[in-house]
Protein backbone atom coordinates (compact mmCIF):
# COMPACT_ATOMS: atom_id res chain seq x y z
CA UNK A 1 0.00 0.00 0.00
CA UNK A 2 1.41 3.37 -1.01
CA UNK A 3 1.67 6.06 1.64
CA UNK A 4 1.04 9.69 0.82
CA UNK A 5 2.72 12.60 2.53
CA UNK A 6 0.52 15.73 2.73
CA UNK A 7 2.19 17.41 -0.27
CA UNK A 8 1.90 14.30 -2.46
CA UNK A 9 -1.73 13.80 -1.40
CA UNK A 10 -2.54 17.43 -2.26
CA UNK A 11 -0.92 17.05 -5.67
CA UNK A 12 -2.84 13.83 -6.33
CA UNK A 13 -6.10 15.48 -5.23
CA UNK A 14 -5.44 18.38 -7.63
CA UNK A 15 -4.73 15.92 -10.44
CA UNK A 16 -7.97 14.04 -9.71
CA UNK A 17 -10.18 17.11 -9.24
CA UNK A 18 -11.53 17.18 -12.84
CA UNK A 19 -12.47 13.51 -12.46
CA UNK A 20 -14.08 14.20 -9.06
CA UNK A 21 -16.08 17.06 -10.58
CA UNK A 22 -17.25 14.67 -13.29
CA UNK A 23 -18.18 12.13 -10.59
CA UNK A 24 -20.36 14.70 -8.78
CA UNK A 25 -22.15 15.70 -12.00
CA UNK A 26 -22.72 12.06 -13.01
CA UNK A 27 -23.96 11.21 -9.53
CA UNK A 28 -26.60 13.94 -9.82
CA UNK A 29 -27.59 12.85 -13.34
CA UNK A 30 -27.90 9.22 -12.23
CA UNK A 31 -30.08 10.22 -9.27
CA UNK A 32 -32.35 12.28 -11.52
CA UNK A 33 -32.59 9.53 -14.13
CA UNK A 34 -33.31 6.87 -11.51
CA UNK A 35 -36.04 9.00 -9.93
CA UNK A 36 -37.59 9.61 -13.35
CA UNK A 37 -37.65 5.88 -14.07
CA UNK A 38 -39.24 5.23 -10.67
CA UNK A 39 -42.43 7.20 -11.48
CA UNK A 40 -40.82 10.54 -10.61
CA UNK A 41 -40.98 13.67 -12.72
CA UNK A 42 -39.71 13.25 -16.26
CA UNK A 43 -36.25 14.49 -17.16
CA UNK A 44 -34.59 15.77 -20.31
CA UNK A 45 -31.53 13.66 -19.45
CA UNK A 46 -32.96 10.55 -21.09
CA UNK A 47 -34.03 7.18 -19.80
CA UNK A 48 -32.67 3.76 -18.91
CA UNK A 49 -29.82 3.74 -21.49
CA UNK A 50 -28.52 7.06 -20.14
CA UNK A 51 -28.82 5.82 -16.56
CA UNK A 52 -26.85 2.67 -17.42
CA UNK A 53 -24.19 4.77 -19.16
CA UNK A 54 -23.89 7.10 -16.16
CA UNK A 55 -23.60 4.13 -13.79
CA UNK A 56 -20.94 2.53 -15.98
CA UNK A 57 -18.91 5.74 -16.08
CA UNK A 58 -19.25 6.13 -12.29
CA UNK A 59 -17.88 2.59 -11.91
CA UNK A 60 -14.92 3.51 -14.15
CA UNK A 61 -14.19 6.59 -12.04
CA UNK A 62 -14.35 4.56 -8.81
CA UNK A 63 -11.86 2.09 -10.28
CA UNK A 64 -9.48 4.90 -11.26
CA UNK A 65 -9.65 6.38 -7.76
CA UNK A 66 -8.89 3.01 -6.18
CA UNK A 67 -6.04 2.38 -8.63
CA UNK A 68 -4.37 5.59 -7.45
CA UNK A 69 -4.10 4.15 -3.93
CA UNK A 70 -6.80 6.41 -2.51
CA UNK A 71 -9.63 4.98 -0.43
CA UNK A 72 -13.12 6.07 -1.46
CA UNK A 73 -15.09 6.06 1.78
CA UNK A 74 -18.24 7.88 0.72
CA UNK A 75 -20.14 8.65 -2.47
CA UNK A 76 -22.56 11.38 -1.39
CA UNK A 77 -20.77 13.41 -0.30
CA UNK A 78 -17.48 12.19 -1.73
CA UNK A 79 -15.07 11.23 1.03
CA UNK A 80 -11.49 10.31 0.13
CA UNK A 81 -8.80 8.98 2.45
CA UNK A 82 -5.10 8.98 1.57
CA UNK A 83 -3.10 6.43 3.62
CA UNK A 84 -0.30 8.20 5.44
CA UNK A 85 1.76 8.32 8.61
CA UNK A 86 2.25 11.19 11.04
CA UNK A 87 4.91 10.90 13.73
CA UNK A 88 5.01 7.13 13.19
CA UNK A 89 1.24 6.74 13.64
CA UNK A 90 -0.86 5.33 10.76
CA UNK A 91 -3.36 8.00 9.68
CA UNK A 92 -5.61 8.78 6.77
CA UNK A 93 -5.39 12.20 5.19
CA UNK A 94 -9.02 13.09 4.69
CA UNK A 95 -10.81 15.13 2.01
CA UNK A 96 -14.56 15.66 2.07
CA UNK A 97 -16.46 17.00 -0.93
CA UNK A 98 -16.71 20.74 -0.43
CA UNK A 99 -13.40 21.05 1.44
CA UNK A 100 -11.37 23.75 -0.32
CA UNK A 101 -8.16 21.74 0.21
CA UNK A 102 -6.74 18.64 1.84
CA UNK A 103 -6.33 19.92 5.40
CA UNK A 104 -7.59 17.10 7.66
CA UNK A 105 -6.50 13.71 8.93
CA UNK A 106 -7.67 11.07 11.36
CA UNK A 107 -6.08 8.06 12.96
CA UNK A 108 -6.91 4.84 11.17
CA UNK A 109 -8.59 3.40 14.28
CA UNK A 110 -10.77 6.46 14.93
CA UNK A 111 -12.27 7.12 11.52
CA UNK A 112 -14.08 10.30 10.55
CA UNK A 113 -15.20 11.21 14.11
CA UNK A 114 -11.50 11.59 15.02
CA UNK A 115 -10.87 14.09 12.19
CA UNK A 116 -8.34 16.81 13.04
CA UNK A 117 -6.63 19.62 11.13
CA UNK A 118 -3.24 18.75 9.68
CA UNK A 119 -0.41 20.37 11.65
MDTraj code that builds the backbone (N, CA, C; nanometers):
import mdtraj as md
import numpy as np

residues = "UNK UNK UNK UNK UNK UNK UNK UNK UNK UNK UNK UNK UNK UNK UNK UNK UNK UNK UNK UNK UNK UNK UNK UNK UNK UNK UNK UNK UNK UNK UNK UNK UNK UNK UNK UNK UNK UNK UNK UNK UNK UNK UNK UNK UNK UNK UNK UNK UNK UNK UNK UNK UNK UNK UNK UNK UNK UNK UNK UNK UNK UNK UNK UNK UNK UNK UNK UNK UNK UNK UNK UNK UNK UNK UNK UNK UNK UNK UNK UNK UNK UNK UNK UNK UNK UNK UNK UNK UNK UNK UNK UNK UNK UNK UNK UNK UNK UNK UNK UNK UNK UNK UNK UNK UNK UNK UNK UNK UNK UNK UNK UNK UNK UNK UNK UNK UNK UNK UNK".split()
xyz = np.array([
    [0.0851, -0.1185, 0.0000],
    [0.0000, 0.0000, 0.0000],
    [0.0891, 0.1241, 0.0000],
    [0.0642, 0.2135, -0.0925],
    [0.1412, 0.3374, -0.1014],
    [0.0988, 0.4322, 0.0105],
    [0.1962, 0.5023, 0.0657],
    [0.1672, 0.6058, 0.1642],
    [0.1864, 0.7420, 0.0983],
    [0.0992, 0.8336, 0.1333],
    [0.1044, 0.9693, 0.0818],
    [0.1524, 1.0619, 0.1920],
    [0.2459, 1.1512, 0.1595],
    [0.2721, 1.2599, 0.2535],
    [0.1733, 1.3711, 0.2170],
    [0.1535, 1.4700, 0.3035],
    [0.0524, 1.5729, 0.2728],
    [0.0721, 1.6416, 0.1378],
    [0.1957, 1.6733, 0.1011],
    [0.2189, 1.7413, -0.0271],
    [0.1831, 1.6520, -0.1453],
    [0.2214, 1.5248, -0.1385],
    [0.1900, 1.4304, -0.2460],
    [0.0388, 1.4088, -0.2561],
    [-0.0273, 1.3981, -0.1408],
    [-0.1725, 1.3800, -0.1405],
    [-0.2417, 1.5016, -0.2012],
    [-0.1940, 1.6216, -0.1680],
    [-0.2543, 1.7431, -0.2257],
    [-0.2352, 1.7468, -0.3769],
    [-0.1179, 1.7075, -0.4222],
    [-0.0919, 1.7052, -0.5669],
    [-0.1812, 1.6026, -0.6364],
    [-0.1974, 1.4869, -0.5749],
    [-0.2836, 1.3834, -0.6331],
    [-0.4297, 1.4291, -0.6345],
    [-0.4730, 1.4954, -0.5285],
    [-0.6097, 1.5476, -0.5234],
    [-0.6306, 1.6500, -0.6351],
    [-0.5336, 1.7384, -0.6556],
    [-0.5443, 1.8383, -0.7626],
    [-0.5512, 1.7704, -0.8990],
    [-0.4724, 1.6650, -0.9170],
    [-0.4731, 1.5918, -1.0439],
    [-0.6088, 1.5255, -1.0676],
    [-0.6706, 1.4755, -0.9604],
    [-0.7971, 1.4038, -0.9713],
    [-0.9193, 1.4955, -0.9741],
    [-0.9033, 1.6228, -0.9403],
    [-1.0184, 1.7108, -0.9245],
    [-1.1097, 1.7151, -1.0473],
    [-1.0588, 1.7218, -1.1700],
    [-1.1527, 1.7184, -1.2837],
    [-1.2358, 1.5895, -1.2857],
    [-1.1754, 1.4778, -1.2507],
    [-1.2469, 1.3513, -1.2460],
    [-1.3501, 1.3518, -1.1321],
    [-1.3148, 1.4121, -1.0184],
    [-1.4080, 1.4195, -0.9062],
    [-1.5257, 1.5106, -0.9400],
    [-1.4990, 1.6193, -1.0122],
    [-1.6081, 1.7061, -1.0575],
    [-1.7022, 1.6302, -1.1514],
    [-1.6438, 1.5496, -1.2402],
    [-1.7253, 1.4666, -1.3294],
    [-1.8085, 1.3675, -1.2487],
    [-1.7480, 1.3088, -1.1455],
    [-1.8180, 1.2129, -1.0591],
    [-1.9417, 1.2789, -0.9977],
    [-1.9256, 1.3994, -0.9431],
    [-2.0362, 1.4697, -0.8775],
    [-2.1486, 1.4975, -0.9780],
    [-2.1125, 1.5418, -1.0979],
    [-2.2147, 1.5697, -1.2003],
    [-2.2867, 1.4415, -1.2423],
    [-2.2109, 1.3340, -1.2631],
    [-2.2720, 1.2061, -1.3011],
    [-2.3603, 1.1500, -1.1904],
    [-2.3169, 1.1674, -1.0675],
    [-2.3963, 1.1211, -0.9530],
    [-2.5324, 1.1895, -0.9531],
    [-2.5340, 1.3198, -0.9783],
    [-2.6603, 1.3944, -0.9821],
    [-2.7463, 1.3496, -1.1002],
    [-2.6833, 1.3321, -1.2175],
    [-2.7586, 1.2849, -1.3339],
    [-2.8194, 1.1475, -1.3079],
    [-2.7407, 1.0574, -1.2498],
    [-2.7902, 0.9221, -1.2227],
    [-2.9069, 0.9254, -1.1244],
    [-2.8979, 1.0116, -1.0238],
    [-3.0077, 1.0220, -0.9268],
    [-3.1346, 1.0726, -0.9944],
    [-3.1193, 1.1734, -1.0814],
    [-3.2355, 1.2283, -1.1517],
    [-3.2957, 1.1267, -1.2474],
    [-3.2108, 1.0563, -1.3200],
    [-3.2592, 0.9535, -1.4128],
    [-3.3285, 0.8411, -1.3384],
    [-3.2704, 0.7958, -1.2285],
    [-3.3306, 0.6869, -1.1507],
    [-3.4666, 0.7291, -1.0953],
    [-3.4764, 0.8513, -1.0455],
    [-3.6040, 0.8999, -0.9927],
    [-3.7090, 0.9068, -1.1033],
    [-3.6670, 0.9521, -1.2212],
    [-3.7586, 0.9614, -1.3348],
    [-3.8115, 0.8235, -1.3740],
    [-3.7250, 0.7244, -1.3702],
    [-3.7654, 0.5884, -1.4070],
    [-3.8502, 0.5217, -1.2993],
    [-3.8486, 0.5795, -1.1792],
    [-3.9241, 0.5234, -1.0667],
    [-4.0498, 0.6084, -1.0421],
    [-4.1177, 0.6432, -1.1513],
    [-4.2426, 0.7196, -1.1477],
    [-4.2256, 0.8603, -1.0926],
    [-4.1046, 0.9145, -1.0992],
    [-4.0822, 1.0536, -1.0608],
    [-4.1079, 1.1448, -1.1783],
    [-4.0801, 1.2730, -1.1605],
    [-4.0984, 1.3665, -1.2717],
    [-4.0070, 1.3300, -1.3889],
    [-4.0524, 1.3573, -1.5083],
    [-3.9706, 1.3253, -1.6262],
    [-3.8487, 1.4167, -1.6293],
    [-3.7485, 1.3740, -1.7042],
    [-3.6246, 1.4493, -1.7165],
    [-3.5827, 1.4563, -1.8624],
    [-3.5126, 1.5627, -1.8953],
    [-3.4592, 1.5773, -2.0313],
    [-3.3284, 1.4999, -2.0479],
    [-3.2808, 1.4371, -1.9406],
    [-3.1525, 1.3663, -1.9451],
    [-3.1603, 1.2343, -2.0204],
    [-3.2811, 1.1808, -2.0372],
    [-3.2961, 1.0548, -2.1091],
    [-3.3726, 0.9531, -2.0287],
    [-3.3326, 0.8277, -2.0461],
    [-3.4025, 0.7181, -1.9799],
    [-3.3047, 0.6122, -1.9333],
    [-3.3474, 0.4883, -1.9424],
    [-3.2674, 0.3759, -1.8914],
    [-3.1297, 0.3660, -1.9577],
    [-3.1167, 0.3822, -2.0898],
    [-2.9816, 0.3738, -2.1488],
    [-2.8859, 0.4781, -2.0914],
    [-2.9360, 0.5998, -2.0693],
    [-2.8517, 0.7057, -2.0139],
    [-2.8162, 0.6784, -1.8679],
    [-2.9113, 0.6202, -1.7939],
    [-2.8821, 0.5818, -1.6555],
    [-2.7739, 0.4749, -1.6520],
    [-2.7860, 0.3736, -1.7369],
    [-2.6848, 0.2666, -1.7417],
    [-2.5483, 0.3227, -1.7806],
    [-2.5455, 0.4160, -1.8745],
    [-2.4190, 0.4772, -1.9161],
    [-2.3570, 0.5582, -1.8016],
    [-2.4392, 0.6323, -1.7295],
    [-2.3891, 0.7101, -1.6163],
    [-2.3342, 0.6178, -1.5083],
    [-2.4063, 0.5086, -1.4800],
    [-2.3602, 0.4130, -1.3793],
    [-2.2292, 0.3467, -1.4220],
    [-2.2166, 0.3142, -1.5486],
    [-2.0935, 0.2526, -1.5982],
    [-1.9764, 0.3496, -1.5852],
    [-1.9989, 0.4747, -1.6191],
    [-1.8909, 0.5739, -1.6078],
    [-1.8542, 0.5974, -1.4611],
    [-1.9538, 0.6001, -1.3722],
    [-1.9246, 0.6127, -1.2291],
    [-1.8381, 0.4971, -1.1816],
    [-1.8694, 0.3760, -1.2272],
    [-1.7882, 0.2592, -1.1908],
    [-1.6442, 0.2749, -1.2401],
    [-1.6273, 0.3278, -1.3617],
    [-1.4919, 0.3510, -1.4145],
    [-1.4159, 0.4511, -1.3270],
    [-1.4843, 0.5570, -1.2862],
    [-1.4187, 0.6588, -1.2042],
    [-1.3804, 0.6020, -1.0671],
    [-1.4666, 0.5208, -1.0095],
    [-1.4347, 0.4565, -0.8808],
    [-1.3105, 0.3700, -0.8959],
    [-1.3028, 0.2940, -1.0035],
    [-1.1859, 0.2087, -1.0283],
    [-1.0601, 0.2929, -1.0388],
    [-1.0664, 0.4036, -1.1110],
    [-0.9483, 0.4899, -1.1262],
    [-0.9049, 0.5497, -0.9934],
    [-0.9997, 0.5857, -0.9085],
    [-0.9654, 0.6385, -0.7759],
    [-0.8940, 0.5306, -0.6954],
    [-0.9502, 0.4105, -0.6928],
    [-0.8886, 0.3007, -0.6176],
    [-0.7496, 0.2668, -0.6716],
    [-0.7330, 0.2699, -0.8025],
    [-0.6036, 0.2381, -0.8630],
    [-0.4950, 0.3380, -0.8231],
    [-0.5342, 0.4577, -0.7856],
    [-0.4369, 0.5586, -0.7453],
    [-0.3904, 0.5395, -0.6010],
    [-0.4487, 0.4411, -0.5314],
    [-0.4103, 0.4152, -0.3926],
    [-0.4933, 0.4907, -0.2913],
    [-0.5928, 0.5635, -0.3382],
    [-0.6805, 0.6414, -0.2511],
    [-0.8010, 0.5553, -0.2129],
    [-0.8454, 0.5717, -0.0905],
    [-0.9628, 0.4979, -0.0430],
    [-1.0862, 0.5861, -0.0589],
    [-1.1854, 0.5361, -0.1294],
    [-1.3122, 0.6066, -0.1463],
    [-1.4043, 0.5585, -0.0358],
    [-1.4313, 0.6449, 0.0610],
    [-1.5092, 0.6058, 0.1784],
    [-1.6552, 0.6485, 0.1716],
    [-1.6861, 0.7433, 0.0835],
    [-1.8237, 0.7884, 0.0717],
    [-1.8510, 0.8419, -0.0673],
    [-1.9741, 0.8241, -0.1124],
    [-2.0138, 0.8655, -0.2470],
    [-2.0937, 0.9955, -0.2474],
    [-2.1716, 1.0188, -0.1450],
    [-2.2555, 1.1380, -0.1392],
    [-2.2654, 1.1851, 0.0049],
    [-2.1806, 1.2732, 0.0463],
    [-2.0773, 1.3408, -0.0298],
    [-1.9548, 1.2513, -0.0512],
    [-1.8743, 1.2895, -0.1492],
    [-1.7481, 1.2186, -0.1731],
    [-1.6590, 1.2330, -0.0504],
    [-1.6008, 1.1229, -0.0097],
    [-1.5069, 1.1226, 0.1026],
    [-1.3882, 1.0368, 0.0618],
    [-1.2712, 1.0999, 0.0543],
    [-1.1494, 1.0311, 0.0131],
    [-1.0505, 1.0280, 0.1285],
    [-0.9858, 0.9137, 0.1458],
    [-0.8798, 0.8981, 0.2450],
    [-0.7512, 0.8572, 0.1743],
    [-0.6428, 0.9235, 0.2107],
    [-0.5100, 0.8977, 0.1568],
    [-0.4270, 0.8342, 0.2680],
    [-0.3903, 0.7068, 0.2572],
    [-0.3097, 0.6434, 0.3616],
    [-0.1798, 0.7208, 0.3840],
    [-0.1471, 0.7419, 0.5100],
    [-0.0297, 0.8205, 0.5441],
    [0.0216, 0.7787, 0.6816],
    [0.1182, 0.8544, 0.7283],
    [0.1756, 0.8317, 0.8608],
    [0.2198, 0.9673, 0.9143],
    [0.1809, 0.9973, 1.0371],
    [0.2251, 1.1191, 1.1035],
    [0.2918, 1.0813, 1.2351],
    [0.4150, 1.1210, 1.2510],
    [0.4912, 1.0904, 1.3731],
    [0.4884, 0.9411, 1.4049],
    [0.4982, 0.8580, 1.3007],
    [0.5012, 0.7132, 1.3195],
    [0.3662, 0.6486, 1.3436],
    [0.2589, 0.7265, 1.3393],
    [0.1236, 0.6742, 1.3641],
    [0.0504, 0.6629, 1.2308],
    [-0.0083, 0.5457, 1.2002],
    [-0.0865, 0.5334, 1.0764],
    [-0.2092, 0.6255, 1.0812],
    [-0.2228, 0.7077, 0.9781],
    [-0.3361, 0.7998, 0.9680],
    [-0.3895, 0.7966, 0.8256],
    [-0.5032, 0.8579, 0.8094],
    [-0.5614, 0.8784, 0.6774],
    [-0.5799, 1.0277, 0.6589],
    [-0.5166, 1.0814, 0.5554],
    [-0.5387, 1.2201, 0.5190],
    [-0.6757, 1.2256, 0.4529],
    [-0.7586, 1.3166, 0.4964],
    [-0.9016, 1.3089, 0.4687],
    [-0.9500, 1.4308, 0.3906],
    [-1.0176, 1.4058, 0.2782],
    [-1.0805, 1.5128, 0.2006],
    [-1.2281, 1.4807, 0.1846],
    [-1.3115, 1.5774, 0.2187],
    [-1.4561, 1.5658, 0.2070],
    [-1.5039, 1.6624, 0.0997],
    [-1.5900, 1.6147, 0.0119],
    [-1.6463, 1.7005, -0.0926],
    [-1.6869, 1.8343, -0.0315],
    [-1.6419, 1.9403, -0.0942],
    [-1.6708, 2.0740, -0.0434],
    [-1.5532, 2.1355, 0.0309],
    [-1.4607, 2.0515, 0.0807],
    [-1.3403, 2.1052, 0.1439],
    [-1.2600, 2.1789, 0.0375],
    [-1.2129, 2.3005, 0.0677],
    [-1.1366, 2.3746, -0.0321],
    [-0.9983, 2.3155, -0.0585],
    [-0.9485, 2.2353, 0.0359],
    [-0.8165, 2.1745, 0.0209],
    [-0.8072, 2.0521, 0.1116],
    [-0.7001, 1.9781, 0.0964],
    [-0.6741, 1.8644, 0.1836],
    [-0.6079, 1.9188, 0.3096],
    [-0.6830, 1.9279, 0.4185],
    [-0.6333, 1.9919, 0.5397],
    [-0.6650, 1.9116, 0.6662],
    [-0.7140, 1.7888, 0.6517],
    [-0.7587, 1.7105, 0.7658],
    [-0.6971, 1.5714, 0.7646],
    [-0.6945, 1.5096, 0.8792],
    [-0.6501, 1.3711, 0.8928],
    [-0.7241, 1.3090, 1.0099],
    [-0.7182, 1.1776, 1.0168],
    [-0.7668, 1.1071, 1.1358],
    [-0.6881, 0.9783, 1.1504],
    [-0.6730, 0.9347, 1.2734],
    [-0.6081, 0.8065, 1.2964],
    [-0.6915, 0.6978, 1.2307],
    [-0.6235, 0.5944, 1.1857],
    [-0.6912, 0.4838, 1.1174],
    [-0.7969, 0.4214, 1.2081],
    [-0.7668, 0.4080, 1.3361],
    [-0.8588, 0.3405, 1.4283],
    [-0.9754, 0.4281, 1.4731],
    [-0.9705, 0.5574, 1.4476],
    [-1.0772, 0.6465, 1.4934],
    [-1.1784, 0.6804, 1.3852],
    [-1.1357, 0.6775, 1.2597],
    [-1.2273, 0.7120, 1.1523],
    [-1.2654, 0.8586, 1.1537],
    [-1.3675, 0.8912, 1.0770],
    [-1.4081, 1.0302, 1.0554],
    [-1.4356, 1.1068, 1.1851],
    [-1.4948, 1.0449, 1.2874],
    [-1.5195, 1.1213, 1.4109],
    [-1.3913, 1.1746, 1.4766],
    [-1.2762, 1.1147, 1.4455],
    [-1.1496, 1.1592, 1.5017],
    [-1.0767, 1.2584, 1.4119],
    [-1.1472, 1.3176, 1.3188],
    [-1.0868, 1.4087, 1.2194],
    [-1.0308, 1.5343, 1.2859],
    [-0.9030, 1.5629, 1.2507],
    [-0.8343, 1.6811, 1.3037],
    [-0.7664, 1.7553, 1.1889],
    [-0.7371, 1.8824, 1.2123],
    [-0.6630, 1.9623, 1.1131],
    [-0.5196, 1.9123, 1.1060],
    [-0.4650, 1.9101, 0.9857],
    [-0.3238, 1.8754, 0.9681],
    [-0.2371, 1.9814, 1.0359],
    [-0.1292, 1.9377, 1.1011],
    [-0.0409, 2.0366, 1.1650],
    [0.0325, 2.1206, 1.0611],
])
top = md.Topology()
chain = top.add_chain()
for i, resn in enumerate(residues, 1):
    res = top.add_residue(resn, chain, resSeq=i)
    for name in ("N", "CA", "C"):
        top.add_atom(name, md.element.get_by_symbol(name[0]), res)
traj = md.Trajectory(xyz[None], top)
